[in-house]
Amino acid sequence: MISIIANPEKYDGKNVQVKGFLHLEYEDYGLYLSKEDADYLRTENSLRMSFSEGEVEFEPLDRSSFSVSNLERKMHSNSNLIQRVLRFNCVNVMLEGIFDAKTGRIENVTRVLEECRWYDGEHSLSLDYRMKENAKAVDELFFNGYQPIKLGLAILALLISCFIFVSQAKRSKG
């Protein structure tokens, strides 16, 4: 991306694959060098972009990709599609399109691939590893973090069942 920003004429009219921080907001479809650049809308560290009129392939990390025709028009009328596309907002991605040096835009973006870290210095961060770590975090939160709530609900259920039992016993005697 830095090379394209520094030497736009070298990439004019060429199909490019660029990595950066995707920002999909009203009137600001841009790919930034970093999250900080996007937060402060530092356009000098970004490339503008527009989606293809044809199919746009979105590939999330879980690889359950989806394609969309005429994305920008459909984004305004389909809330389910908006949610799926906005999953890519404010994340690092690799996108593919044709660079136009005159406008400084990546035109006809046809592919958006969620980028992720695959190695943390100790572990390979494959999708299986990530899923196991997420499941472990959910288990710890549920079983450790909510233990007092579970205990309270169990006591409440016991008290309610005792109340019902005593009420029925009184009725049968009376």
C-alpha positions, 0 to 999 in steps of 0.5 A: 500500500505504501508503494502505491501511495508513493508511486501511483503512476507505476500502478495505474490501470493495474489489478492490485491486491492491497492490505490495510485497515478497511473503513466503510462509513458514509462517504468514506469507503477507504483502505487505511494504513492503520487503525489510527489513520482511520480513526483520525481520517488521515486520507494521506495514508489511505486509498479510496475505493469503490466496489465492482458493479458485478460480484463482490466476494467477501471472505471472512476468517471462517471462510463462509464467504458470500458474494454480492451483486451491485453492493452499494445499491443493495447495502441501503435496502437489505439489513441482513446484508448490511450486517454481513458486510459491516463485519468487515468494517474496521478490520484489516483486510486484503482487497483486490481491484484496479488502481486508478492513479488519476483519482487515487482510487482502487476501482471495481473491488471484487474481493475483500478477504479478512486478514488475520494473524497466523502466528503469535511467536509461540503458536500457529494461530490456525482457525482450529486453534482460534476456535478452541481458544474462543470456546475456552474463553466462553467456558471460563466466562460461563462456568467461572464468571457466572458461578454466583448467578448459577448458584443464586438461580439454583437456590431460587428454583429450590425455594420455588419448588419448596413453596409449591410443595408446601402449598399443595400439602396445605391444600390436600390437608385442608 
